[in-house]
């Protein structure tokens, strides 16, 4: 696969390999895709939790919503850890 990077990203890529943080540009792309996959999974989980909460219906005040969001963040953070 051939990827063309903007100059600032190409510089980052080059420096990351030169510094030894990554073995190759391919390793950087793999790490970036891993992060993207994790992000997408978190978004999916959050959407699922939101859909479930909406399906439950009822009335909720700001405190209830805040508590539910805090729980969701803790859940997602624990999962990512």
C-alpha positions as CSV (number, residue, x, y, z in Angstrom):
1,X,0.0,0.0,0.0
2,X,1.3,3.4,-0.9
3,X,0.4,6.4,1.3
4,X,1.1,10.0,0.6
5,X,1.5,12.2,3.7
6,X,1.2,15.9,4.1
7,X,4.6,17.5,4.8
8,X,4.1,17.9,8.6
9,X,3.1,14.3,8.9
10,X,5.9,13.1,6.8
11,X,8.3,15.0,9.0
12,X,6.7,13.4,12.1
13,X,7.0,10.0,10.5
14,X,10.6,10.5,9.6
15,X,11.5,11.8,13.1
16,X,9.6,9.0,14.9
17,X,11.6,6.4,12.9
18,X,14.9,8.3,13.4
19,X,14.4,8.6,17.1
20,X,13.8,4.8,17.4
21,X,10.2,5.1,18.7
22,X,9.1,3.1,15.7
23,X,11.0,0.6,13.6
24,X,9.5,1.7,10.3
25,X,6.8,3.8,8.7
26,X,4.7,0.6,8.4
27,X,4.9,0.3,12.3
28,X,3.6,3.9,12.6
29,X,0.7,3.2,10.3
30,X,-0.1,0.0,12.2
31,X,-0.1,1.9,15.5
32,X,-2.3,4.6,14.0
33,X,-4.8,2.0,12.8
34,X,-4.8,0.3,16.2
35,X,-5.7,3.7,17.8
36,X,-8.4,4.3,15.2
37,X,-9.9,0.8,15.8
38,X,-9.9,1.5,19.6
39,X,-11.6,4.8,19.1
40,X,-14.2,3.4,16.8
41,X,-14.9,0.6,19.3
42,X,-15.4,3.2,22.1
43,X,-17.7,5.2,19.9
44,X,-19.7,2.1,19.1
45,X,-20.0,1.2,22.8
46,X,-21.1,4.7,23.7
47,X,-23.7,4.8,21.0
48,X,-25.0,1.4,22.2
49,X,-25.3,2.7,25.8
50,X,-27.0,5.8,24.5
51,X,-29.5,3.8,22.4
52,X,-30.2,1.6,25.4
53,X,-30.8,4.6,27.7
54,X,-33.1,6.2,25.1
55,X,-35.0,2.9,24.7
56,X,-35.6,2.8,28.5
57,X,-37.4,6.1,28.2
58,X,-38.7,7.9,31.2
59,X,-37.7,11.2,32.5
60,X,-34.2,12.0,33.5
61,X,-32.7,15.2,34.9
62,X,-29.2,16.6,34.3
63,X,-27.8,14.7,37.3
64,X,-29.1,11.3,36.0
65,X,-27.6,12.0,32.6
66,X,-24.3,13.2,34.0
67,X,-24.1,10.0,36.2
68,X,-24.9,7.8,33.2
69,X,-22.2,9.5,31.1
70,X,-19.7,9.2,34.0
71,X,-20.5,5.5,34.2
72,X,-20.0,5.1,30.4
73,X,-16.6,6.9,30.5
74,X,-15.5,4.7,33.4
75,X,-16.6,1.6,31.5
76,X,-14.9,2.6,28.3
77,X,-11.7,3.6,30.1
78,X,-11.5,0.3,32.0
79,X,-12.0,-1.5,28.7
80,X,-9.3,0.4,27.0
81,X,-6.8,-0.1,29.9
